[in-house]
Amino acid sequence: MLSFVPLRLVRILPIALGVVTIIFFIFKMIPGDEATLMAGASASQAEIDLLRVRLGLDRPILQQYLAHIFGILQGDLGFSSTFRGNPLPHIIGRLPATLALMTTSILTTVALGLPAGVIAAVYQNRWPDYALSAFVVALLAVPNFWLGMMLIVVLSVDWGWLPSFGFTGWLSLVMPTAALAARLIALVARMTRGVMLEELRKDYVRTARAKGLDGRTVVVRHVLRNALIPTVTVIGLQTGYLLGGSVVVERLFAWPGIGDLMINAIGARDYTLVQGITLLFVLGFLLINLAVEMLYVVINPRLRHA
C-alpha cells in the first residue's frame, strides 16, 4: 500500500495540470472584458485600465497562463472581485461545511443503500424485493431540490422538528443530507442488487452451501465481498454528482458551504472565484477516485499489482 499511493499520486499530477489548463482557457473564452466585469459597473475607464495592468490581463495569453500555473503552485488563485484579493482562504473557510455534508451523505448512502440492495437480492421476487425496488424507482424519479423543499415544508414548517436554514447544530445536517443522498442511495441499492444476484448464481455459492455453510455466512462473507467492488465504483463515480448537487442543496438550505459560495460568485460574475471553486471540485473528484482505488486494494489485495 505504501508504494501504491505515491504511484497513483504521480499519475494524478498530469491529469490535474490538464484540468487546470482546460478550465483556464474555457474561462478566457467567455465573452466580455474580464477587467470591466471585475471592476464593476460604476468603475471609470482609468480604474478598469489600472486593474487590467495590475492583474496582468494586458499581457499575451501564454504569459497569463504561465502566471496562473505559478500562482496556483504558490496558493494564489488570482484576484477575486468579491473578496478584493486571493479567494483561496475564503474557499478553504467554506470547505468544512461542504465536507461535513458530503461525508454524512456518503455514510447515509452506505448505511441504507447497501443493505437495501442485499435484502432485495436475497428476497428476489418476494415482497421485500418489490417494496424496495418501488422505493428505489421513486427516489430516482424525485429531483433533489423538490425533495429538499418537501422536507422543509413537512419537517420544519408543519411539524417544527428540524431547522430549515443554515447551520445551527447537527440536526441541521439531516434534511440537506437526505436531499443530497436520496439519488445515490437508490443507485447503490440498484447496483448492489444486480451484482448480488449475479454472484448468488455462481458455482462457488452452491459449493459453499453444499459444504454446510448457512445462508447468512455465504451472503456476508463471500457474496457481499465480491459485490463490493462495483458498488464502491458507483459511489466513487457518483461523488461528482454529490459535488454538483451540493451547489443546489446548499443554496436551498442556506448551507454555508462551497456550493452556496459558487452561486454567489456566479451572481456577482466573479470568474476568478468560480474558476477556483471549479478547480477545487475537480481536484477533490480526483482524490476521491484515488481513495476508491485504495479501497479496491483493501477489498481485493490481488488488485495491488493490476
URZIDA-V172388 format. One record per residue. N is the residue number from 1. D_CENTER is the distance of its C-alpha to the mean C-alpha in Angstrom with 1 decimal. Layout:
((N | D_CENTER) (N | D_CENTER))
//
This chain:
((1 | 24.9) (2 | 26.1) (3 | 26.8) (4 | 23.7) (5 | 21.2) (6 | 23.1) (7 | 23.6) (8 | 20.0) (9 | 19.3) (10 | 22.2) (11 | 20.8) (12 | 17.6) (13 | 19.9) (14 | 21.3) (15 | 17.9) (16 | 16.7) (17 | 20.1) (18 | 19.9) (19 | 16.6) (20 | 18.3) (21 | 21.4) (22 | 19.9) (23 | 18.1) (24 | 21.4) (25 | 23.6) (26 | 21.6) (27 | 21.9) (28 | 25.6) (29 | 26.2) (30 | 25.4) (31 | 28.9) (32 | 30.6) (33 | 31.8) (34 | 29.1) (35 | 31.7) (36 | 33.0) (37 | 29.6) (38 | 28.9) (39 | 32.4) (40 | 32.3) (41 | 34.8) (42 | 37.5) (43 | 37.7) (44 | 40.9) (45 | 41.2) (46 | 42.3) (47 | 39.2) (48 | 36.9) (49 | 38.9) (50 | 38.7) (51 | 34.9) (52 | 34.7) (53 | 36.8) (54 | 35.0) (55 | 31.6) (56 | 33.2) (57 | 32.5) (58 | 36.2) (59 | 35.7) (60 | 35.1) (61 | 31.6) (62 | 31.7) (63 | 32.7) (64 | 29.9) (65 | 27.4) (66 | 28.9) (67 | 28.9) (68 | 25.2) (69 | 24.5) (70 | 26.9) (71 | 25.5) (72 | 22.0) (73 | 23.7) (74 | 25.4) (75 | 22.5) (76 | 23.7) (77 | 21.5) (78 | 24.5) (79 | 26.1) (80 | 24.1) (81 | 26.5) (82 | 24.8) (83 | 25.3) (84 | 28.2) (85 | 27.0) (86 | 24.2) (87 | 20.9) (88 | 19.3) (89 | 20.7) (90 | 19.5) (91 | 15.9) (92 | 16.1) (93 | 17.8) (94 | 15.0) (95 | 12.4) (96 | 13.7) (97 | 13.1) (98 | 9.4) (99 | 9.2) (100 | 11.7) (101 | 9.9) (102 | 6.8) (103 | 9.6) (104 | 11.9) (105 | 9.7) (106 | 9.4) (107 | 13.0) (108 | 14.1) (109 | 12.9) (110 | 14.8) (111 | 17.7) (112 | 18.2) (113 | 17.0) (114 | 18.7) (115 | 22.0) (116 | 22.1) (117 | 21.9) (118 | 24.6) (119 | 26.8) (120 | 26.7) (121 | 27.7) (122 | 30.4) (123 | 31.9) (124 | 31.6) (125 | 33.6) (126 | 34.4) (127 | 33.5) (128 | 30.4) (129 | 29.0) (130 | 29.9) (131 | 28.6) (132 | 25.2) (133 | 24.9) (134 | 25.9) (135 | 23.3) (136 | 20.6) (137 | 21.8) (138 | 22.0) (139 | 18.3) (140 | 17.4) (141 | 19.8) (142 | 18.7) (143 | 16.4) (144 | 14.1) (145 | 16.1) (146 | 19.3) (147 | 18.4) (148 | 17.5) (149 | 20.9) (150 | 22.8) (151 | 21.6) (152 | 22.7) (153 | 26.0) (154 | 26.8) (155 | 25.5) (156 | 26.0) (157 | 28.7) (158 | 30.9) (159 | 30.6) (160 | 29.6) (161 | 27.7) (162 | 24.5) (163 | 23.8) (164 | 22.3) (165 | 21.1) (166 | 19.9) (167 | 19.8) (168 | 23.2) (169 | 22.5) (170 | 20.4) (171 | 21.4) (172 | 19.4) (173 | 16.2) (174 | 17.6) (175 | 17.2) (176 | 13.8) (177 | 12.5) (178 | 14.7) (179 | 13.7) (180 | 9.9) (181 | 10.6) (182 | 13.6) (183 | 12.7) (184 | 10.8) (185 | 13.9) (186 | 16.1) (187 | 14.7) (188 | 15.0) (189 | 18.4) (190 | 19.6) (191 | 18.7) (192 | 20.2) (193 | 23.3) (194 | 23.9) (195 | 23.7) (196 | 25.7) (197 | 28.4) (198 | 28.8) (199 | 29.2) (200 | 31.6) (201 | 33.9) (202 | 34.3) (203 | 37.5) (204 | 36.2) (205 | 35.4) (206 | 39.0) (207 | 40.3) (208 | 38.6) (209 | 39.9) (210 | 43.3) (211 | 43.5) (212 | 43.3) (213 | 39.7) (214 | 38.6) (215 | 35.9) (216 | 33.4) (217 | 33.8) (218 | 33.4) (219 | 30.2) (220 | 28.5) (221 | 29.8) (222 | 30.0) (223 | 28.3) (224 | 25.0) (225 | 24.7) (226 | 25.1) (227 | 22.6) (228 | 19.8) (229 | 18.9) (230 | 18.0) (231 | 16.0) (232 | 14.0) (233 | 13.5) (234 | 12.1) (235 | 9.6) (236 | 8.6) (237 | 8.7) (238 | 6.9) (239 | 3.6) (240 | 4.1) (241 | 5.4) (242 | 3.6) (243 | 3.1) (244 | 6.4) (245 | 7.6) (246 | 7.5) (247 | 10.0) (248 | 12.3) (249 | 12.1) (250 | 12.7) (251 | 15.5) (252 | 17.0) (253 | 17.3) (254 | 18.1) (255 | 15.5) (256 | 16.1) (257 | 12.7) (258 | 11.5) (259 | 10.7) (260 | 14.3) (261 | 15.5) (262 | 14.2) (263 | 16.2) (264 | 19.1) (265 | 19.0) (266 | 19.2) (267 | 22.0) (268 | 23.8) (269 | 23.4) (270 | 22.4) (271 | 21.3) (272 | 21.1) (273 | 18.6) (274 | 16.4) (275 | 16.8) (276 | 15.9) (277 | 12.6) (278 | 11.8) (279 | 12.9) (280 | 10.9) (281 | 7.6) (282 | 9.3) (283 | 10.7) (284 | 7.8) (285 | 6.7) (286 | 10.4) (287 | 10.8) (288 | 8.5) (289 | 10.7) (290 | 13.6) (291 | 13.0) (292 | 13.0) (293 | 16.2) (294 | 17.7) (295 | 17.2) (296 | 19.1) (297 | 21.9) (298 | 22.1) (299 | 22.3) (300 | 24.8) (301 | 26.5) (302 | 28.2) (303 | 25.1) (304 | 25.5) (305 | 28.0) (306 | 26.3))
//
